[in-house]
């Protein structure tokens, strides 16, 4: 009976350490994601996204109904490169990071703030971001969800 109890504790310890390791991988991916944005590095951003990554953007525009846009990996990378090419003084910061463990993988949530000049105007975006990863041992972002307010 004591051996079963010890075995159970060891198993719980292994599961807990696996969860912590996966959460740490997700946190490192998020840090590399932000660094790629800050450096306007499309190649680095591309390496972070899984081949089948799904991107869902919800645009919150004042009193209008939210607009939901789904993008493929390629479309997301193209949109990001276009922003970097046409905007001036692009800056991005993050805050309020958390790594809740959910089902098949970890999800890093954070607030992302962007500011840039486009067509003689300064635009600001506040985004509630979620980057998801899977437990299959790959260090890749499989899903991005963003709720964006822009003014």
Secondary structure, DSSP 8 states (H G I E B T S, - for coil): -HHHHHHHHHHHHHHHHHHHHHHHHHHHHHHHHHHHHHTT-HHHHHHHEEEEEEEEEEEE-TTS--EEEEE-HHHHHHHHHHHHHH-EEEEEEEEEEEEEEETTEEEEEEEEEEEEEETTEEEEEEEEEEEE--SSS---EEEEEEEEEE-
